């Protein structure tokens, strides 16, 4: 008898055309070399460079789409260049 095939949560997202790469809060903090307090401020609704909401999960289990993070980087690079001009 063959084993039933299982699909992980990430595979399920990929099969539905959703991003296949996710980052944890710790990975985001490492990516930008920021403290947990700074990351928390970025996520607040009233922050000038509001960070995107996680795609799924909460707290330490939250995961952000790499595509969303890259789009956020690009949008904020444009904001920063306009503010500098």
N, C-alpha and C positions, 0 to 999 in steps of 0.2 A: 504494500500500500504506500502511496506517496504521501508525503507530509503536506498539510494545507499551507498554502503560501500566505505569509503575513506581510502587511504593508506598514512601515513605520510612519509616524506622523509627518516627518519631513518628506518621505516618499509620496505620501498622500497629497501634500501641498504641491510637489513638483508635478505629479500626474495631472493636477488641475490647473497647471500653468502659472502657479505662484512661485515666488523666488525659492531657490533651492539652497541658498546659503544664509545662515542666521548667525547673529552675534549676541553673546550674553552681555550684561552690563559690565562685567569685569573685562571682557574683550574690548568693549568700546572705551573704557577708561584707559586701557593699555594702548589702544590705537591713538588716542589723543594725548596721552600722558597727563591725565587729569585725576584729581582726587574724587572719592565718592561724593563729597559735598558739592564739588563743581558739577558733576554729572547730575546730581539731584536738582541743582539750580537750573541747568539746561532743560530739564524735563518740565519745569513749572510753566503753566500757561502764560504767565506774564513776562517770560524771558524774551529778550529781543531776538535771539536766535533759537527759538523754540525747537527742541529736538522732537523727532517723530515719535508717535506712540508705538509701543511694542506690537508686533503682529500677533503674538500669542503669549500666554503666561503672565504671571504677576510676580513681583518681588524678585528674589534671586533666580526664579524660574523664567522670567521674562526673556523674550528673544526678539531682536530687531532684524528686519530684512536688510541684508547687505545692500540691496538695490535702493532701499529707502535711505540708508545712511549715506550712500554715495550721492543721491539726489539732494539730500540735505547739505552735504559738503559743497556741492556745486552752487546751490542757491545762496548759501551764506558767503561763498567766495565772491559772488556778484554783489551782494549787499555790502561787504567790506570794501570792495574796490570802488563802489559808488561813494561810500562814506569818506574814503581817502582822497577823492578827487575834489 
